[in-house]
Amino acid sequence: MRSNQMVYDNGSVFSPEVFNLTEDDLMIKFASGVSNVTALALAISYPTIAAAPHMFLNAYKNMLAIADPSKFSVAVAAPAAAAGGAAAPAAAAEEAKKEEPAEESDDDTGFSLFD
């Protein structure tokens, strides 16, 4: 007959099942913790090793949006394409094509610099 065994540690009592963790369980818990630290660091703009790549990428996107808004729309469409499948790049390409003729039509008003 087996009696109920418990684990006592620093004033806490645990069942023996707490030792049944696998390496995969530990990796999942660790990744979750890193994700939470990264989200917090990004929210308060505090640079950490985990948050720094995201901060640099966000800063690059902001600079690109200021320098050339049409390039930013393509940069934003790329992650959406990864999430949305093959239809998203086609939609982004069509949108880019629609924007280009609008710029050309402004130049072709029938007047030129030397007329």
C-alpha angles and dihedrals in degrees: 000000000000120000125215107272123196135184119236119201127165095333095317125108119212135181116245090250090081087078092057093086118131127210089256090056090051092048091051091050092046093049090049091052092049090049091053092048091049093049092049093047091050092048093054095034093240113150116232131161090258095045099041097081090051091047092051092047092049091048090050091051091050092050091047091051090053096044099043119359093191091060090049092057089056091047090051092046092056096067089042088053091055090052097038102044128227097330094068098064090050091051091048091050092050091050091050090050091050091054096050098060090051089060092046093049090059090058095047101065095129094260125101134187093254101043 
